[in-house]
Each structure stands twice: as structure tokens, then as C-alpha cells.
């Protein structure tokens, strides 16, 4: 029997999906994201996952999704697919979905009723924003604005716009029915992909529709939309997505396996279900004040580096406040080392003017760590990175309250070559080894940087700050957590390491999210029992 967090195979086996995942070079962009919530009678799930091809080659996810609520009445959502033949297409797709939500939010807060004209204006402004990137990056974009108020009982009105081959579809009678052809002239398929930026938006397709109780609307990138054209895939997905599934099931089902379908996959699904389920409130559109990679509710990254399996997952929880995005977990690989960090802030940081993409303490710490001179002693690199990151973040953000962080770095010890972990803790976040807390190890010599002097500086780091070191042994696991009880998860992680069967990526996310109504995050690393033999 296949475990519920392991994707099913539909049709021919996809051997590429079985290959180990490789980390890419930017910790700001997780492998997979999951968001959603409920507004009135309407429920939404949004997910984006890296395709098996990108996982195999260690390249970034080029799809992006975003969803938000406006004025406690409207839902705005978008899917974008960075055009793979262009440089930095991942940046174009992320910028597109978030800038669109920002523009629509401005329209609604100015008391403009959502309309097709408003969507057209929003696409014009997104087009200009993508042009300003000046990198040659391009992206498709499909978006919807839906009214959750149904005054006449005839259904929920939505306005829809599509540019490029990321289609919108309704699920009815067990079939996905596209609402637009790929081409404005009526052709179903074309060798040309319309994308932003463009000199004009003549290829933009617009429509208004109604969503009734029991119906569902989907926005999708072509990585999944092309897949559901097959009858057997329709038969697999339609009953599972006729009503809102759980978040972990949605994430798993999106990754169903089929030979030759290895592109990134993204879906926003909107239901008016017969029965309501427990969902958190949607993030307000006003939170999209700057382009930011951290608007998604839950994130997952994973990879295998040599004999070391690594995982990072954060879950928003079902009862978190609308704007809650305090807990983050990220991974990075550099040289012979791999690092993971989990952070928690006491409130959402407010960016100063000019703050760019991806500014978050965990990401900035990992980026800085990866780019420091490799000839520096690793202890010095870690401590210096902490200092530099703290200073930089204090300049970028105002109202950045106390940050608690745990970081795990694994690599060869310079003086012996023994595989070693370095555990950096700021505050009281738990760090475990094979299910046992590793706090209390002797402090280390960090060279010219006195790590104790960092405590309380700039008002951003939690006390106390510790750096510890120890060996990584075959069959053992390391675990750093925030927002969850590490002991229970540590037992599961440690047991998986001892058994020689590390938790799969989605299973790890499931374990992090399970039983936690509020935010939580974790980083775990396992060393194969056969290492060194």
C-alpha cells in the first residue's frame, strides 16, 4: 500500500521522479510552497512544486503562485510560469503574481469594484514591472478576482485573465474544462508562448463567470494542465479535487508521477464546497507591500548530498492569524558543506523603502554563509556570518523584533576530515541529535569573532547565542525546530535514521505540520548508515 504522502503513479512509470533531489543555489526559493484558507463560504488551496527535472539537475522552481483576500470580501489569486528559455525566469514569475495582487489590492482599497477593466490595468502594470527587471526574464500569468458575497443566491462572480499557456479551468462532471483556448485566435496549441513583458497585451484573454455551490475553479501552470488532458489523469484527479482535500494531500496529488511530465507544477484551486473544513484565514492583500518570497503559508525543501539527506519544512497551521508568517526553514549547500536554518520572529518585519526580494534572516544568513571566502575557518565563517546578517537586517527592516534562530551546518572537520555538525542557536530553540538534546556542549573558539558579544546587539538576536560542535555518525539524525515539541518529532526522525529509511520530503512536512494548529518549522539531516563503509 502506498503511503498517503508518496505520490501515486498514473500511467507509465516516471523513473526521474525516483532520483534524489538536489538543492539549488538560492535558499529564498523553496522546492515547494503551499498556501490557502477560507473566506466566507469559499475555500482556496494554492501550491507550487519543483518538477522532477529541476530537482534532478538542482535548478530553481520557475513557477509561482499567490493568493490573498481583499476587504474581507474578495479573493485574488494568480499563477505564473517563468519561460524556461529566459534568464531569471523564476524572478519574473514571482514578481508577476505578487505585483498583480498589490495592484488589485490598491484598486479595491480605493473603492474600485473589481472588473475586467481593473484586471486589464493590473496586467499593464505587471507588464511594466517585469520590463524593469531588465534581465530578459519572461513569464506567463493567469489571475482571478472572486467575490465571496452571493447576494442573489445565483453564485459567486469572478473576473478572469490569462496571458500565455497557464490555463484556467472548471471542474464539472468529472472533467476539467478549459475556459480559454491557448491562443486568442482559437487555436488550442501553439509553438509560441505569450508572456510578460510584451510590447502589447493583444493576447490577453478576459472573461467573467459564476461559481456555484459544489463547483470549483482552477488556475494552473502547463506542467499540471497538460497532464490532466489525459483521460486516466482526469479520472485520478477529478474525484480527489471535487471537494477541498487536506493541504498535504493536495501537495502530494499535485506531484502524481507519469513518464515525461517532469516540469514544475502549480495550481490555485477555488471551491464553494457543500461542507466547510477547518482552514486559516487568507493573508490580506495589504501584506504584499513589497516583492517578497515569504508570502506563502507553508514551504518545503529537500535534497541528498552524498550520503546526507536534508529536509526543511515550515507549516502555517490551521489557526494562525491572517498575517502570520513568523517561522521559516531553509537549506543551502556550499562547497563541502550543507546548512539549514530555522527562524522565528516575534512579528512580521516591516520593510523600509527599497527592500528587495527574499530578505529574511534565515535566507540572508545562509546566503552570506555560502558566499564567504572558503579559506576562512568554518567556525569563523559561521560567527562572522551571524554578525554580518544581523547588521544587514537591522538596516533593511524597521520594527524587526527579536529573532530566534537555530542553524545546522554539516561538513568535514578541517583538522581531521571527520564529518561534523556545527549547531548555532540564538535563543532557546531546541536542537536535537538522534532525538536527544545537544545543548550544553562546550563553547567553541570562533577565532577573531567573539560570539558572546553578539548577544542582544542591534535588538534583533535572542539570548543566549551558542555555537557547538560534534561528530555526525552513520544512522544518526540532527533536528532543529521552532513552534513544535522537538522530542516527539525527534523520536520519529531518529527512528527513521536508525532504520535507514529517512522520511520522504512530503512525509517530513506532514510530520512537521501534524498536530500543530499554529506555525511550526524544522530542519533535519540524516547520515546514511552505510557512510564510510
Secondary structure, DSSP 8 states (H G I E B T S, - for coil): ---TTS--B-SS--GGGGS-----S-TTS-SEEEEEEEETTEEEEEEEE--HHHHHHT----EEEEEEEETTTEEEEEEEEB-TTSTTHHHHHHHHHHHHHHHHHHHHHTT----HHHHHHHHHHHHHHHHHH-S---B-EEEEEEE---TTSS-EEEEEEEESS--EEEEETTEEEESS-SSTTS-S--SS---BS-S--TT-EEEEEEE-TT-EEEEE-HHHHTGGGSHHHHHHHHHHHSS---HHHHHHHHT-B-TT--S-EEEEEEE--SS-----B--BGGG-SS--TT-SSEEEEEEEETTEEEEEEEE--SS--TT---EEEEEEEETTEEEEEEEEESS--EE-TT--TT--HHHHHHHHHHHS-TTS-HHHHHHHHHHHHHHHHHHHEES---EEEEEEEEEE-TTT--EEEEEEEESS--EEETTEE-TT------TT--GGGGTTGGGTB-S-EEEEEEE--TT-EEEEEESS-HHHHHHHHHHHHHHT----HHHHHHHHHTT-SS-EEEEEEEE-TTTT-
